[in-house]
Amino acid sequence: MPAPATGEPGTLALALRRALGLTLLERGWLSANQAVFHAAGGTPATVVDTGFSSHADQTMELVDHALAGEPLGRIVNTHLHSDHCGGNAALQRRGGLETWIPARSVAAVRQWDEDRLSYRLTDQPCPRFVTDHALVPGERIVLGEAAWEIHAAPGHDMDAVMLFEPQTRTLIAGDALWEERLAIIFPELEGKDGFGPTRATLSLIERLSPRTVLPGHGRLFDDVGRALAASRERVAAFERAPERHAQHAARALLMFHLLEVREGGFDELVDWMCRTPIYRTVASRAGMDEARAAAWASMHLRRLVDDGALVEHDGRVAVRPQAQ
């Protein structure tokens, strides 16, 4: 199997399509990227991750176009945050699909435990779906014509997995490694160790030595060493000042919510933050009472407006178009 060439994202994408039958659908920040594989032999056409629920129709159209009329036969999820599996239910309603999810998440999906799955914690919707098979670290799954290794990738999500194809050294990273940013380390917001597992996952990626990375968000890239160094620097900075990580998470989750609802009143958005369990948990761990928590929420919203990520008009706040 030929190794994908290095170079610009367009060149990398073409090489991956030729070598692996893989098409990357790069989405906006409300939906995670999708990796789409054509069927090969007895292996069904597969999509890895399915985006956010409000984008489900668009996801189906994009996947159908990538498969050029070939029926989709399988969903694989790197982890079960709402932007990675929100399209599962819509795709499953078509019938004829099997769904594979990380082994550590199987019980929560079968019980549909929205606390365990983070949907109640973040106040993010995800239509209920079913699962058929578990992605077990140490095992392999065939995607297209290649066998991909399944690796545990705890940190951002403790149940997450990554998929690695050793011949071309291609990594489907989910949210374990992005090119320019670091994903929220959710366990840390609840008082659990997330930085340690994140460092361990970055070390695993370094040992795998991927040539090309397909991240959960953003373009595919091949300067893996630079991305790893930047992620490690951000983890170390957050470890030195955990309150910075809490601020990073607050801003990111608020932006995600506004991308979903499009706009809201300033006071309504502050109230949403104060009611959402993840914010309440962060505020409680920081020793804030309700008044201080509301002031903290208001401060973050005001800073996003002042920084230009959001626009405010007549008391209504919306995402600036270029921020989307």
C-alpha positions in Angstrom: 0.0 0.0 0.0 1.6 3.3 -1.0 2.2 5.9 1.6 0.4 9.2 1.2 2.6 12.1 0.0 3.3 15.0 2.3 2.3 18.5 1.4 -0.8 20.7 1.3 -4.1 19.4 2.6 -5.5 19.0 -1.0 -2.5 16.8 -1.9 -2.8 14.8 1.3 -6.5 14.3 0.8 -6.0 13.0 -2.8 -3.2 10.6 -1.6 -5.4 9.2 1.2 -8.3 8.7 -1.3 -6.0 6.7 -3.5 -4.2 4.7 -0.8 -7.1 4.0 1.5 -10.4 4.9 -0.3 -10.9 7.5 2.4 -12.6 10.9 1.9 -12.4 13.5 4.7 -15.4 15.8 5.0 -14.1 18.9 6.8 -17.0 20.5 8.7 -17.5 23.7 10.6 -17.0 23.9 14.4 -20.5 22.8 15.3 -20.0 19.5 13.6 -17.0 17.2 13.8 -15.3 16.1 10.6 -16.3 12.8 8.9 -14.0 10.2 7.4 -15.9 8.3 4.7 -14.8 4.9 3.4 -16.1 3.0 0.3 -17.1 -0.6 0.7 -14.4 -3.2 -0.1 -15.0 -6.9 -0.3 -17.2 -7.8 2.6 -16.5 -4.6 4.5 -19.4 -2.1 4.3 -19.1 1.6 3.4 -18.4 3.4 6.6 -18.5 6.9 8.1 -16.4 7.8 11.1 -18.3 10.3 13.3 -21.6 11.9 12.2 -21.6 15.6 13.3 -24.1 17.6 15.3 -27.8 16.8 15.3 -29.0 20.0 13.7 -26.6 19.3 10.8 -27.9 15.7 10.3 -29.6 16.4 6.9 -26.4 18.0 5.6 -24.3 15.2 7.0 -26.4 12.6 5.1 -26.1 14.6 1.9 -22.4 15.0 2.2 -21.9 11.3 3.0 -24.1 10.2 0.1 -22.2 12.5 -2.3 -18.8 11.1 -1.1 -20.1 7.5 -1.6 -21.5 8.4 -5.1 -24.7 6.3 -4.6 -23.1 3.5 -2.7 -25.2 2.6 0.4 -23.8 3.4 3.8 -23.5 0.3 5.9 -21.7 1.3 9.1 -21.2 4.1 11.6 -18.0 4.3 13.7 -17.7 6.9 16.5 -14.4 8.0 18.0 -16.3 9.2 21.1 -19.8 10.3 21.9 -19.8 14.0 22.4 -22.8 15.6 20.7 -20.8 17.0 17.8 -19.4 13.6 16.9 -22.5 11.4 17.1 -25.4 13.7 16.7 -26.2 12.4 13.2 -26.2 8.7 14.3 -30.0 8.6 14.9 -30.9 10.1 11.5 -28.6 7.8 9.7 -29.9 4.8 11.6 -33.5 5.6 10.6 -32.6 4.7 7.0 -32.0 1.1 8.1 -29.3 -1.4 7.2 -26.6 0.1 9.4 -24.4 -1.2 12.1 -22.9 1.1 14.7 -19.6 0.8 16.5 -18.8 2.9 19.5 -16.0 2.9 22.1 -16.3 -0.1 24.4 -16.3 2.1 27.6 -19.4 3.9 26.3 -21.6 0.8 25.4 -23.4 0.5 28.7 -24.2 4.2 28.9 -25.7 4.1 25.4 -27.8 1.0 26.0 -29.2 2.6 29.2 -29.2 6.0 27.5 -27.6 7.6 30.5 -27.5 11.3 29.5 -25.5 12.2 32.6 -22.8 9.6 31.8 -22.9 10.6 28.1 -22.4 14.4 28.9 -25.5 15.6 27.2 -27.2 16.8 30.3 -23.9 18.1 31.7 -23.4 20.4 28.7 -27.0 21.0 27.8 -26.4 19.8 24.3 -28.9 17.7 22.4 -28.2 14.3 21.0 -31.1 12.1 19.6 -31.1 8.6 21.1 -29.4 6.0 19.0 -28.5 2.3 19.3 -25.2 0.5 19.2 -24.3 -2.9 17.8 -20.5 -3.4 18.4 -17.7 -2.2 20.6 -14.4 -0.6 19.6 -12.0 -2.4 21.8 -8.5 -1.0 22.3 -5.9 -3.5 21.1 -8.2 -4.9 18.4 -8.5 -3.9 14.8 -11.4 -2.8 12.5 -11.4 -3.0 8.8 -12.2 0.3 7.1 -12.1 0.2 3.3 -9.4 -2.2 2.3 -7.1 -1.6 5.4 -7.1 -2.9 9.0 -7.0 0.0 11.4 -5.7 -0.4 15.0 -8.0 0.8 17.8 -6.2 2.8 20.5 -7.6 4.2 23.7 -7.3 8.0 23.7 -8.4 9.3 27.2 -8.2 13.0 28.1 -10.7 15.2 26.3 -13.1 12.3 26.8 -12.1 9.3 29.0 -13.9 6.8 26.7 -12.5 8.0 23.4 -10.5 6.0 20.9 -8.3 6.8 17.9 -7.9 4.7 14.7 -4.4 4.1 13.2 -3.5 2.5 9.9 0.1 1.4 10.2 1.0 0.9 6.6 0.4 4.5 5.6 0.7 5.7 9.2 -2.6 7.6 9.0 -4.3 8.5 12.3 -8.0 9.4 12.7 -7.5 11.3 16.0 -11.0 12.4 17.0 -10.4 15.2 19.4 -7.1 13.8 20.9 -5.0 16.0 18.6 -5.8 19.1 16.6 -3.4 21.1 14.5 -3.8 24.5 16.2 -5.8 24.1 19.4 -6.4 21.9 22.4 -9.8 20.4 23.1 -11.4 20.9 26.5 -10.2 18.4 29.0 -13.6 17.6 30.5 -12.6 15.4 33.5 -10.7 18.4 34.9 -13.9 20.5 35.0 -15.4 17.9 37.3 -12.3 17.6 39.6 -10.9 14.4 38.0 -7.5 13.9 36.5 -7.6 14.7 32.8 -4.3 16.3 32.2 -2.4 13.1 33.0 -4.4 11.0 30.6 -4.1 13.7 27.9 -0.3 13.7 28.2 -0.3 9.9 28.0 -2.4 10.0 24.8 -0.1 12.6 23.2 2.9 10.3 24.1 1.1 7.4 22.4 0.6 9.5 19.3 4.3 10.3 19.3 5.1 6.6 19.5 2.7 5.7 16.7 4.5 8.4 14.6 1.7 9.1 12.2 2.5 10.6 8.9 -0.9 12.2 8.4 -3.6 13.1 11.0 -7.3 13.5 10.4 -8.5 15.6 13.4 -12.0 15.9 14.7 -12.0 19.6 13.7 -10.0 21.5 11.2 -8.0 20.4 8.2 -5.9 17.3 7.9 -2.2 17.9 8.6 1.2 16.2 8.5 3.4 18.4 10.7 2.6 16.1 13.6 5.6 17.1 15.7 4.6 20.7 15.8 1.0 19.9 16.7 2.2 17.6 19.5 4.6 20.2 20.9 1.9 22.9 20.8 -0.6 20.6 22.6 1.9 19.7 25.3 2.7 23.4 25.9 -1.1 24.1 26.3 -1.5 21.2 28.7 1.4 22.4 30.8 0.1 25.9 30.9 -3.3 24.7 32.0 -1.7 22.5 34.7 0.1 25.5 36.0 -3.1 27.6 36.1 -6.2 25.4 36.1 -8.4 28.5 36.2 -7.2 29.3 32.7 -8.5 25.9 31.5 -11.9 26.6 33.2 -12.0 29.9 31.4 -11.0 28.3 28.1 -13.8 25.7 28.6 -16.4 28.4 29.5 -15.7 30.4 26.4 -15.7 27.3 24.1 -18.9 25.9 25.5 -20.7 29.3 25.2 -19.5 29.7 21.6 -20.8 26.2 20.8 -24.2 27.0 22.4 -24.4 30.2 20.3 -23.5 28.4 17.1 -26.4 26.1 17.9 -29.1 28.6 18.8 -27.7 31.4 16.5 -28.4 34.3 19.0 -29.8 35.1 22.4 -30.4 38.0 24.8 -27.4 38.9 26.9 -29.2 38.1 30.2 -30.7 35.0 28.7 -27.3 33.7 27.8 -25.9 34.4 31.3 -28.9 32.6 32.8 -28.2 29.6 30.5 -24.6 29.5 31.7 -25.8 29.6 35.3 -28.3 26.8 34.8 -26.1 24.5 32.8 -24.6 21.7 35.0 -21.0 22.0 33.7 -20.8 25.7 34.6 -22.4 25.1 38.0 -19.8 22.4 38.7 -16.9 24.7 37.7 -18.3 27.6 39.8 -18.9 25.3 42.8 -15.3 23.9 42.6 -14.0 27.5 42.5 -16.0 28.4 45.6 -18.4 30.8 43.9 -21.8 31.5 45.2 -24.7 32.2 42.8 -24.0 35.9 42.6 -20.3 35.4 41.8 -21.1 32.6 39.3 -23.5 35.0 37.5 -20.8 37.7 37.4 -18.2 35.2 36.1 -20.6 34.1 33.4 -21.4 37.7 32.4 -17.7 38.5 32.3 -17.0 35.7 29.8 -19.8 36.7 27.6 -18.7 40.3 27.7 -15.2 39.4 26.8 -16.3 37.4 23.8 -18.2 40.5 22.6 -15.2 42.7 23.3 -12.8 40.3 21.5 -15.0 40.4 18.4 -16.0 36.7 18.4 -19.6 37.8 19.2 -21.6 40.8 18.1 -24.2 42.6 20.3 -27.1 44.7 19.1 -30.0 45.9 21.1 -29.2 43.5 23.9 -29.1 40.5 21.5 -25.9 38.6 21.0 -24.9 36.5 18.0 -21.8 34.8 16.6 -19.8 37.0 14.2 -20.0 35.4 10.8 -16.2 34.9 10.4 -16.1 33.2 13.8 -18.2 30.4 12.4 
